[in-house]
Amino acid sequence: MRILIIEDDAKIASFLEKGLKEAGFTVDSRGDGQAGLELALSVSYDAAIVDLMLPKLDGLAVIETMRSENVDTPVLSSVPGNRSMTAFRGCSGAATII
């Protein structure tokens, strides 16, 4: 399985990448929304982990663009801090939120 990580915090990205690779996944990682979106639109992934607070293009815009381009890769994301789930209004079918 091939996983895309879009995360600008190098420590978090490294932690996720290491764990997923140890579990047998193929992993690609990008540190900003624009670079991550370019990869998401050009490579087929089984799943993506997308940070919401990204430089160049925020995570919601990445997910919305993926969906508008008919990329149906399952997306896992997290709501930063104590923000409410309302951050995901308007992003239908976009992600599993933790």
DSSP file (Angstrom, degrees, kcal/mol; ACC not computed):
  #  RESIDUE AA STRUCTURE BP1 BP2  ACC     N-H-->O    O-->H-N    N-H-->O    O-->H-N    TCO  KAPPA ALPHA  PHI   PSI    X-CA   Y-CA   Z-CA
    1    1 A M              0   0    0      0, 0.0    25,-2.9     0, 0.0     2,-0.5   0.000 360.0 360.0 360.0 143.9    0.0    0.0    0.0
    2    2 A R  E     -a   26   0A   0     23,-0.2    44,-2.7    25,-0.0    45,-1.1  -0.921 360.0-169.3-111.9 127.7    1.2    3.5   -0.8
    3    3 A I  E     -ab  27  47A   0     23,-3.0    25,-2.4    -2,-0.5     2,-0.5  -0.921  10.8-150.5-119.3 138.7    0.6    6.4    1.6
    4    4 A L  E     -ab  28  48A   0     43,-2.1    45,-3.1    -2,-0.4     2,-0.5  -0.937   9.3-164.5-107.3 128.8    1.0   10.1    1.1
    5    5 A I  E     -ab  29  49A   0     23,-2.8    25,-2.5    -2,-0.5     2,-0.6  -0.963   6.6-174.9-111.0 125.1    1.9   12.3    4.1
    6    6 A I  E     +ab  30  50A   0     43,-3.2    45,-2.9    -2,-0.5     2,-0.3  -0.908  31.0 137.5-118.7 101.2    1.5   16.1    3.8
    7    7 A E        -     0   0    0     23,-2.0    47,-0.1    -2,-0.6    25,-0.1  -0.984  41.5-160.8-150.6 127.0    2.9   17.5    7.0
    8    8 A D  S    S+     0   0    0     -2,-0.3     2,-0.8    45,-0.2    23,-0.1   0.645  72.5  89.7 -88.7 -14.8    5.0   20.6    7.6
    9    9 A D     >  -     0   0    0      1,-0.2     4,-2.8     2,-0.0     5,-0.2  -0.748  67.5-155.7 -83.1 111.0    6.3   19.6   11.0
   10   10 A A  H  > S+     0   0    0     -2,-0.8     4,-2.5     1,-0.2     5,-0.2   0.838  89.6  52.4 -59.4 -37.1    9.5   17.6   10.3
   11   11 A K  H  > S+     0   0    0      2,-0.2     4,-2.3     1,-0.2    -1,-0.2   0.925 112.7  43.9 -66.3 -44.2    9.4   15.6   13.5
   12   12 A I  H  > S+     0   0    0      2,-0.2     4,-2.7     1,-0.2     5,-0.2   0.936 114.7  49.3 -65.6 -46.1    5.8   14.6   13.0
   13   13 A A  H  X S+     0   0    0     -4,-2.8     4,-2.8     1,-0.2     5,-0.2   0.918 112.5  47.8 -59.6 -44.1    6.3   13.7    9.4
   14   14 A S  H  X S+     0   0    0     -4,-2.5     4,-2.8    -5,-0.2     5,-0.2   0.908 111.4  50.5 -63.9 -42.8    9.4   11.7   10.2
   15   15 A F  H  X S+     0   0    0     -4,-2.3     4,-2.3     2,-0.2    -2,-0.2   0.937 114.5  43.5 -59.8 -48.8    7.6    9.8   13.0
   16   16 A L  H  X S+     0   0    0     -4,-2.7     4,-2.6     2,-0.2     5,-0.2   0.934 115.0  49.0 -63.3 -46.7    4.7    8.9   10.8
   17   17 A E  H  X S+     0   0    0     -4,-2.8     4,-2.5    -5,-0.2     5,-0.2   0.925 111.9  48.4 -61.0 -46.0    6.9    8.0    7.9
   18   18 A K  H  X S+     0   0    0     -4,-2.8     4,-2.5    -5,-0.2    -1,-0.2   0.936 113.7  46.4 -60.6 -47.7    9.2    5.8   10.0
   19   19 A G  H  X S+     0   0    0     -4,-2.3     4,-1.3    -5,-0.2    -1,-0.2   0.906 113.8  47.4 -63.2 -42.6    6.2    3.9   11.6
   20   20 A L  H  <>S+     0   0    0     -4,-2.6     5,-2.6     2,-0.2    -1,-0.2   0.899 112.5  49.2 -67.8 -39.8    4.4    3.4    8.3
   21   21 A K  H ><5S+     0   0    0     -4,-2.5     3,-1.6    -5,-0.2    -2,-0.2   0.910 108.9  52.8 -65.2 -40.8    7.6    2.1    6.6
   22   22 A E  H 3<5S+     0   0    0     -4,-2.5    -1,-0.2     1,-0.3    -2,-0.2   0.810 106.1  55.2 -62.8 -28.2    8.3   -0.3    9.5
   23   23 A A  T 3<5S-     0   0    0     -4,-1.3    -1,-0.3    -5,-0.2    -2,-0.2   0.448 128.2 -99.8 -84.3  -0.4    4.7   -1.6    9.0
   24   24 A G  T < 5S+     0   0    0     -3,-1.6    -3,-0.2     1,-0.3     2,-0.2   0.532  76.5 136.2  99.8   7.0    5.5   -2.3    5.4
   25   25 A F      < -     0   0    0     -5,-2.6     2,-0.5    -6,-0.1    -1,-0.3  -0.546  54.9-125.5 -86.1 152.5    3.9    0.7    3.6
   26   26 A T  E     -a    2   0A   0    -25,-2.9   -23,-3.0    -2,-0.2     2,-0.4  -0.861  37.2-163.2 -89.8 130.7    5.4    2.7    0.8
   27   27 A V  E     -a    3   0A   0     -2,-0.5     2,-0.4   -25,-0.2   -23,-0.2  -0.963  21.8-174.2-128.9 133.2    5.5    6.3    1.9
   28   28 A D  E     -a    4   0A   0    -25,-2.4   -23,-2.8    -2,-0.4     2,-0.4  -0.959  16.4-166.5-115.7 142.1    5.9    9.6    0.1
   29   29 A S  E     -a    5   0A   0     -2,-0.4     2,-0.3   -25,-0.2   -23,-0.2  -0.988  10.6-177.2-135.0 139.6    6.0   12.8    2.2
   30   30 A R  E     -a    6   0A   0    -25,-2.5   -23,-2.0    -2,-0.4    -2,-0.0  -0.979  20.1-146.9-134.3 148.8    5.8   16.5    1.4
   31   31 A G  S    S+     0   0    0     -2,-0.3     2,-0.3   -25,-0.2   -25,-0.1   0.374  76.9  42.5-100.6   2.9    6.2   19.5    3.7
   32   32 A D  S  > S-     0   0    0     22,-0.1     4,-2.3     1,-0.1     5,-0.2  -0.982  79.7-115.1-145.7 160.1    3.7   22.0    2.2
   33   33 A G  H  > S+     0   0    0     22,-2.1     4,-2.7    -2,-0.3     5,-0.2   0.866 110.9  51.6 -63.0 -40.1    0.2   21.9    0.7
   34   34 A Q  H  > S+     0   0    0     21,-0.5     4,-2.3     2,-0.2    -1,-0.2   0.944 113.0  43.9 -65.0 -47.8    1.2   22.8   -2.8
   35   35 A A  H  > S+     0   0    0      1,-0.2     4,-1.7     2,-0.2    -1,-0.2   0.893 115.5  49.9 -64.0 -39.3    3.9   20.1   -3.2
   36   36 A G  H  X S+     0   0    0     -4,-2.3     4,-2.7     2,-0.2    -2,-0.2   0.906 109.8  50.1 -65.2 -41.9    1.6   17.6   -1.5
   37   37 A L  H  X S+     0   0    0     -4,-2.7     4,-2.2     2,-0.2    -2,-0.2   0.914 106.9  54.7 -63.8 -42.7   -1.3   18.4   -3.8
   38   38 A E  H  X S+     0   0    0     -4,-2.3     4,-0.8     1,-0.2    -1,-0.2   0.912 112.6  43.8 -57.0 -42.5    0.9   18.0   -6.9
   39   39 A L  H >X S+     0   0    0     -4,-1.7     4,-2.2     1,-0.2     3,-0.8   0.920 110.9  54.1 -68.4 -43.4    1.8   14.6   -5.8
   40   40 A A  H 3< S+     0   0    0     -4,-2.7    -2,-0.2     1,-0.3    -1,-0.2   0.828 111.4  46.3 -60.5 -32.0   -1.7   13.6   -4.8
   41   41 A L  H 3< S+     0   0    0     -4,-2.2    -1,-0.3    -5,-0.2    -2,-0.2   0.655 119.7  38.5 -84.3 -16.0   -2.9   14.6   -8.3
   42   42 A S  H << S+     0   0    0     -4,-0.8     2,-0.4    -3,-0.8    -2,-0.2   0.616 112.0  51.6-111.7 -15.0   -0.2   12.7  -10.1
   43   43 A V  S  < S-     0   0    0     -4,-2.2     2,-0.5    -5,-0.1    -1,-0.1  -0.959  79.4-121.1-126.1 141.8    0.3    9.5   -8.1
   44   44 A S        -     0   0    0     -2,-0.4     2,-0.3    -3,-0.1    -3,-0.1  -0.710  34.5-173.3 -84.1 125.5   -2.3    7.0   -7.0
   45   45 A Y        -     0   0    0     -2,-0.5   -42,-0.2    -5,-0.2     3,-0.1  -0.888  30.7-147.5-119.4 149.7   -2.3    6.5   -3.3
   46   46 A D  S    S-     0   0    0    -44,-2.7     2,-0.3    -2,-0.3   -43,-0.2   0.731  87.0  -7.9 -81.8 -25.1   -4.2    4.1   -1.1
   47   47 A A  E     -b    3   0A   0    -45,-1.1   -43,-2.1    26,-0.1     2,-0.4  -0.974  61.8-148.1-163.8 159.1   -4.5    6.7    1.7
   48   48 A A  E     -bc   4  75A   0     26,-2.2    28,-3.0    -2,-0.3     2,-0.5  -0.991   5.9-152.8-135.4 144.8   -3.3   10.2    2.6
   49   49 A I  E     -bc   5  76A   0    -45,-3.1   -43,-3.2    -2,-0.4     2,-0.5  -0.979  24.5-173.4-114.1 116.8   -2.5   11.9    5.9
   50   50 A V  E     -b    6   0A   0     26,-2.2    28,-0.5    -2,-0.5   -43,-0.2  -0.949  18.2-144.4-123.0 119.2   -3.0   15.6    5.6
   51   51 A D        -     0   0    0    -45,-2.9     3,-0.2    -2,-0.5    28,-0.1  -0.496  11.9-144.6 -69.7 147.2   -2.2   18.3    8.2
   52   52 A L  S    S+     0   0    0     26,-0.4     7,-2.1     1,-0.2     2,-1.1   0.831  88.0  60.8 -83.8 -33.5   -4.7   21.1    8.1
   53   53 A M  S    S+     0   0    0      5,-0.2   -45,-0.2     6,-0.1    -1,-0.2  -0.715  74.9 150.7-100.6  86.5   -2.3   23.9    8.9
   54   54 A L        -     0   0    0     -2,-1.1   -22,-0.1    -3,-0.2     2,-0.1  -0.834  45.2-112.2-116.9 150.9    0.2   23.8    6.0
   55   55 A P  S    S+     0   0    0      0, 0.0   -22,-2.1     0, 0.0     2,-2.0  -0.452  95.5  12.4 -74.9 157.9    2.3   26.5    4.3
   56   56 A K  S    S+     0   0    0    -24,-0.2     2,-0.3   -23,-0.2   -24,-0.1  -0.194 138.7  18.9  72.7 -43.5    1.5   27.5    0.7
   57   57 A L  S    S-     0   0    0     -2,-2.0   -24,-0.3     4,-0.0   -20,-0.1  -0.888  85.5-124.6-156.3 120.8   -1.9   25.7    0.6
   58   58 A D     >  -     0   0    0     -2,-0.3     4,-2.0     1,-0.1     3,-0.3  -0.203  27.8-108.0 -70.9 162.6   -3.8   24.7    3.7
   59   59 A G  H  > S+     0   0    0     -7,-2.1     4,-2.6     1,-0.2     5,-0.2   0.838 116.7  54.7 -59.6 -38.2   -5.0   21.1    4.2
   60   60 A L  H  > S+     0   0    0     -8,-0.5     4,-3.0     1,-0.2    -1,-0.2   0.914 108.8  49.1 -63.0 -40.9   -8.7   21.8    3.6
   61   61 A A  H  > S+     0   0    0     -3,-0.3     4,-2.3     2,-0.2    -2,-0.2   0.883 110.2  52.1 -65.1 -37.4   -7.8   23.4    0.2
   62   62 A V  H  X S+     0   0    0     -4,-2.0     4,-2.4     2,-0.2    -2,-0.2   0.957 113.5  43.1 -60.4 -50.5   -5.7   20.3   -0.6
   63   63 A I  H  X S+     0   0    0     -4,-2.6     4,-2.4     1,-0.2    -2,-0.2   0.921 114.1  50.1 -64.5 -45.0   -8.5   17.9    0.2
   64   64 A E  H  X S+     0   0    0     -4,-3.0     4,-2.4     1,-0.2    -1,-0.2   0.893 112.1  48.1 -61.0 -40.3  -11.1   20.0   -1.6
   65   65 A T  H  X S+     0   0    0     -4,-2.3     4,-1.6    -5,-0.2    -1,-0.2   0.905 109.0  53.5 -68.7 -40.5   -9.0   20.2   -4.7
   66   66 A M  H  <>S+     0   0    0     -4,-2.4     5,-3.1    -5,-0.2     3,-0.3   0.945 112.4  44.9 -56.2 -47.2   -8.3   16.5   -4.6
   67   67 A R  H ><5S+     0   0    0     -4,-2.4     3,-1.8     1,-0.2    -2,-0.2   0.895 110.2  53.0 -66.2 -40.0  -12.1   15.9   -4.5
   68   68 A S  H 3<5S+     0   0    0     -4,-2.4    -1,-0.2     1,-0.3    -2,-0.2   0.764 109.1  51.1 -67.4 -23.0  -12.8   18.4   -7.3
   69   69 A E  T 3<5S-     0   0    0     -4,-1.6    -1,-0.3    -3,-0.3    -2,-0.2   0.196 122.0-110.1 -95.8  14.8  -10.3   16.6   -9.4
   70   70 A N  T < 5 +     0   0    0     -3,-1.8     2,-0.8     1,-0.2    -3,-0.2   0.774  66.9 149.6  61.7  31.0  -12.0   13.3   -8.7
   71   71 A V      < -     0   0    0     -5,-3.1    -1,-0.2    -6,-0.2    -2,-0.1  -0.859  22.5-176.7 -91.3 111.6   -9.2   11.9   -6.5
   72   72 A D        +     0   0    0     -2,-0.8    -1,-0.1    -3,-0.1    -5,-0.1   0.078  23.6 147.5-102.5  24.6  -11.0    9.7   -4.1
   73   73 A T        -     0   0    0    -33,-0.1   -26,-0.1     1,-0.1   -27,-0.1  -0.370  57.8-108.6 -56.1 129.0   -8.0    8.7   -1.9
   74   74 A P        -     0   0    0      0, 0.0   -26,-2.2     0, 0.0     2,-0.4  -0.414  38.8-152.5 -60.9 137.6   -9.2    8.2    1.7
   75   75 A V  E     -c   48   0A   0     19,-0.3    21,-2.9   -28,-0.2     2,-0.5  -0.951  13.4-164.6-121.2 132.9   -7.8   11.1    3.8
   76   76 A L  E     +cd  49  96A   0    -28,-3.0   -26,-2.2    -2,-0.4     2,-0.3  -0.961  23.2 158.4-112.0 130.7   -7.0   11.1    7.5
   77   77 A S  E     - d   0  97A   0     19,-2.5    21,-2.0    -2,-0.5     2,-0.4  -0.906  28.6-134.0-142.7 170.5   -6.5   14.4    9.2
   78   78 A S        -     0   0    0    -28,-0.5   -26,-0.4    -2,-0.3    19,-0.1  -0.966  19.5-122.1-129.8 148.8   -6.7   15.9   12.6
   79   79 A V        -     0   0    0     -2,-0.4     6,-0.1     2,-0.1     4,-0.0  -0.799  41.4-120.2 -86.1 119.5   -8.3   19.0   14.0
   80   80 A P    >   -     0   0    0      0, 0.0     3,-1.9     0, 0.0    -1,-0.0  -0.298  65.3 -28.9 -66.7 142.4   -5.4   21.1   15.5
   81   81 A G  T 3  S-     0   0    0      1,-0.2    -2,-0.1    -2,-0.0     0, 0.0  -0.263 120.6 -31.2  58.7-132.1   -5.6   21.9   19.2
   82   82 A N  T 3  S+     0   0    0      2,-0.0    -1,-0.2     0, 0.0    -3,-0.0   0.003  90.9 142.4-111.2  27.8   -9.1   22.2   20.5
   83   83 A R    <   -     0   0    0     -3,-1.9    -4,-0.1     1,-0.1     2,-0.1  -0.312  50.1-114.7 -65.9 153.1  -10.8   23.5   17.3
   84   84 A S    >   -     0   0    0      1,-0.1     3,-1.4     3,-0.0    -1,-0.1  -0.343  24.0-104.0 -86.7 169.9  -14.2   22.2   16.6
   85   85 A M  G >  S+     0   0    0      1,-0.3     3,-2.3     2,-0.1     4,-0.1   0.587 104.4  89.5 -67.7 -10.6  -15.4   20.0   13.8
   86   86 A T  G >   +     0   0    0      1,-0.3     3,-1.7     2,-0.2    -1,-0.3   0.680  67.2  80.1 -64.2 -13.8  -16.9   23.0   12.1
   87   87 A A  G <  S+     0   0    0     -3,-1.4    -1,-0.3     1,-0.3    -2,-0.1   0.741  89.6  55.8 -60.7 -20.4  -13.5   23.5   10.4
   88   88 A F  G X  S+     0   0    0     -3,-2.3     3,-1.8    -4,-0.1    -1,-0.3   0.379  74.4 124.8 -97.6   4.8  -14.7   20.8    8.0
   89   89 A R  T <  S+     0   0    0     -3,-1.7    -3,-0.0     1,-0.3     0, 0.0  -0.397  77.4  23.6 -60.1 139.6  -17.9   22.4    6.9
   90   90 A G  T 3  S+     0   0    0      1,-0.1    -1,-0.3    -2,-0.1     2,-0.2   0.489  97.9  97.5  83.7   2.4  -17.9   22.7    3.1
   91   91 A C    X   -     0   0    0     -3,-1.8     3,-1.6     4,-0.0     4,-0.3  -0.456  62.9-169.7-118.6  58.1  -15.5   19.8    2.7
   92   92 A S  T 3   -     0   0    0      1,-0.3    -3,-0.0    -2,-0.2   -25,-0.0  -0.168  66.6  -2.5 -60.0 136.2  -18.0   17.1    2.0
   93   93 A G  T 3  S+     0   0    0      2,-0.1    -1,-0.3     1,-0.1     3,-0.1   0.704  98.5 127.7  63.8  21.5  -16.7   13.5    1.9
   94   94 A A    <   -     0   0    0     -3,-1.6     2,-0.3     1,-0.2   -19,-0.3   0.906  60.2 -17.7 -82.8 -43.6  -13.2   14.8    2.5
   95   95 A A        -     0   0    0     -4,-0.3     2,-0.5   -21,-0.1   -19,-0.2  -0.965  50.6-104.4-159.0 162.0  -11.7   13.0    5.5
   96   96 A T  E     -d   76   0A   0    -21,-2.9   -19,-2.5    -2,-0.3     2,-0.5  -0.907  46.9-148.4 -92.4 130.8  -11.8   11.0    8.6
   97   97 A I  E      d   77   0A   0     -2,-0.5   -19,-0.2   -21,-0.2   -21,-0.0  -0.883 360.0 360.0-113.5 129.3  -11.2   13.4   11.4
   98   98 A I              0   0    0    -21,-2.0   -20,-0.2    -2,-0.5    -1,-0.1   0.348 360.0 360.0-123.8 360.0   -9.4   12.7   14.7
